[in-house]
Structure formats: structure tokens, C-alpha cells
Amino acid sequence: MRLSALPALLALSAVSACNQPDPIAAMQARQAAADPPQLWSVQVTDASARPGDKPILMCTDRLIRTGFLNQHAFTQTDSCQPERAPVVKPDSVSMRCAMGGESYAIYNAAKGDQAKDFQVTFTMRSIQGDAVSLRQTRRYRHIGPCPAGWKIGDATDRYGRPAANGMQ
């Protein structure tokens, strides 16, 4: 190769490198085409709801939506570790887990149309006693496609402010 052609070849290589598609953007585009991001509203509807709380809005994919019916127990410093595989049915998920040296039975039961508008009641009961440790009911409503600029995992908090994306 002649050295006089080298600058032109380097310039051509640099331009073609700039025109390469971003692999992450390409993967996100494929994901969005296969499983379009959907906006859901989540709101606590029982006595544990705080006055003035707004519904949380969340941009979801299919994987996040499976978690609506499969809620786990956790605190700020610990999470309930499964002791056995969960029992999964179309309208419920039950499991046994351990946290803080105690074993718990967790039961999630859904009512309604899981594609559009439904409620899940989460119940956590200590295996060592019959008392319910925690019970909460949440309503999940499908709103439609996610707003422009929102990514999967983007959400608002209970005050309607943007919240940190747990997927990033």
C-alpha cells in the first residue's frame, strides 16, 4: 500500500466507525418490539395506605409484571430468604422463607383481570405463631404505553415525583 493513500483510508475507517449502531440501543429496540414497555399504576388500597399517597406509576416489561403477583418480604436491612420453591398458581403464589431467625409463610392472592386491573393481597404469617405479621392489598391498573422518554423500570414515588430506576 502506498503511504499517500493511508490518510484517506484512516479517515474512511473513522467515519464508518462513527456510523456503527449502538449495541445497547439496538438491544433495547429489539426488546421494545418483542415486549413493548407498558405503564401501570400501583396503589395500596387497604388500611395500611397512607393518607395523601398517589398511585405509583411504573414503566414495566413482562418480567416486572410477573413480580406483581410474586411479592417478597423485606426490611431496610434484611430480606426473607426462600426456604423452599414457591407454589405458583394462576391466581396465587405461596412460599416459605426465613428472616431475622424466624420462618414465615407468604401468600399472594390475586383478584381481577391480571392483564388490565386487579388486586393482590400479600399476607405474611410467622410459622411459629398464628398471628398475621403483615397484610397489604395493592391495586394494579394497566394505563397504556409508557410515556415518551421513559425506560423499563422508570417510576414515580407515592408523591408523584420521579423515583430512582431500580433496573439501572
C-alpha positions in Angstrom: 0.0 0.0 0.0 1.2 3.4 -0.8 1.7 5.8 2.1 -0.2 8.6 0.3 -3.4 6.5 0.5 -3.1 5.9 4.2 -4.7 9.3 5.4 -7.7 8.7 3.2 -8.1 5.1 4.4 -7.8 6.2 8.1 -10.4 8.9 7.6 -12.8 6.4 5.9 -12.3 4.0 8.8 -13.1 6.7 11.4 -16.3 7.8 9.6 -17.5 4.2 9.2 -16.8 3.6 13.0 -19.0 6.6 13.8 -21.8 5.2 11.8 -21.9 1.9 13.7 -25.2 1.3 15.6 -25.0 1.4 19.4 -25.4 -2.2 20.5 -27.3 -1.3 23.7 -29.7 0.9 21.8 -30.2 -2.0 19.3 -30.9 -4.5 22.1 -33.4 -2.1 23.7 -35.2 -1.6 20.4 -35.5 -5.4 19.9 -36.8 -5.7 23.5 -39.3 -2.9 23.0 -40.6 -4.6 19.8 -40.9 -8.0 21.4 -42.3 -6.8 24.7 -43.4 -3.2 24.4 -43.0 -1.2 27.7 -46.3 -0.7 29.4 -47.3 1.9 32.1 -49.0 0.5 35.2 -50.5 2.2 38.3 -49.9 0.6 41.7 -51.7 1.8 44.8 -52.1 0.4 48.3 -55.9 0.1 48.9 -56.3 -1.2 52.4 -55.9 0.3 55.9 -52.1 0.4 55.5 -52.4 3.1 52.8 -51.0 6.5 53.9 -53.4 9.5 53.5 -52.4 11.6 50.5 -50.4 8.9 48.8 -50.7 8.9 45.0 -50.6 5.8 42.9 -47.1 4.9 41.8 -46.7 4.8 38.1 -44.2 2.3 36.7 -42.9 1.5 33.2 -42.8 -2.3 33.0 -42.0 -5.2 30.8 -43.4 -8.7 31.2 -40.7 -9.7 33.7 -41.5 -6.8 36.1 -45.3 -7.6 35.8 -44.7 -11.2 36.9 -43.5 -9.7 40.2 -46.9 -8.1 40.8 -48.2 -11.5 42.0 -44.9 -12.7 43.5 -44.1 -10.2 46.2 -41.5 -10.9 48.8 -41.0 -9.6 52.3 -38.0 -7.4 53.2 -36.9 -4.7 55.6 -34.4 -1.9 55.1 -31.6 -4.3 56.2 -32.8 -7.8 55.5 -34.9 -9.9 53.1 -36.9 -13.0 53.6 -34.8 -15.8 52.1 -36.8 -18.7 50.4 -36.6 -22.0 52.3 -38.3 -23.9 49.5 -39.5 -23.4 46.0 -42.7 -21.3 45.7 -46.0 -22.8 44.8 -47.2 -20.9 41.8 -50.8 -21.0 40.6 -52.6 -18.7 38.1 -54.1 -16.6 40.9 -51.7 -17.1 43.8 -48.1 -17.6 44.8 -47.2 -19.1 48.2 -43.8 -19.6 49.7 -41.9 -20.2 53.0 -39.0 -18.0 53.9 -36.7 -17.0 56.8 -35.8 -13.6 58.0 -34.3 -12.4 61.3 -34.1 -16.0 62.6 -37.8 -16.7 62.1 -39.7 -18.6 59.4 -42.7 -17.1 57.6 -45.4 -18.3 55.3 -46.1 -15.8 52.5 -49.2 -15.9 50.4 -50.1 -13.6 47.5 -53.6 -13.9 46.1 -54.9 -12.0 43.1 -58.5 -11.0 42.2 -59.5 -9.5 38.8 -58.1 -9.4 35.3 -54.3 -9.6 35.5 -54.0 -8.1 32.1 -55.9 -4.9 32.9 -57.0 -4.2 36.5 -56.5 -6.5 39.6 -55.7 -6.5 43.3 -53.1 -8.6 45.1 -53.4 -9.3 48.8 -50.0 -10.0 50.4 -50.1 -11.9 53.7 -47.1 -12.8 55.8 -47.6 -15.1 58.8 -45.0 -16.3 61.3 -44.7 -20.1 61.2 -44.1 -20.0 65.0 -47.5 -18.5 65.6 -50.8 -17.9 64.0 -50.7 -14.1 64.1 -50.5 -12.3 60.8 -47.3 -10.3 60.7 -48.3 -8.2 57.7 -51.2 -7.9 55.3 -51.4 -5.4 52.4 -53.6 -5.1 49.3 -52.4 -3.4 46.2 -54.4 -2.5 43.1 -52.6 -2.8 39.8 -54.1 -1.0 36.8 -52.8 -1.0 33.2 -52.7 2.6 31.8 -51.2 2.0 28.4 -47.8 2.5 26.7 -45.1 4.2 28.7 -44.7 7.9 28.2 -42.1 9.1 25.7 -38.6 9.0 27.2 -39.5 6.5 29.9 -37.4 3.3 30.1 -38.4 0.0 31.7 -38.1 0.4 35.4 -38.8 4.2 35.4 -41.4 5.1 38.1 -42.8 7.7 40.3 -42.9 7.6 44.1 -46.0 7.9 46.2 -45.9 11.7 46.0 -45.9 11.6 42.1 -42.2 12.5 41.8 -39.7 10.6 39.6 -38.1 7.8 41.5 -34.8 6.0 41.0 -34.9 3.4 38.3 -34.2 0.1 40.0 -33.3 -1.5 36.7 -30.2 0.6 36.2 
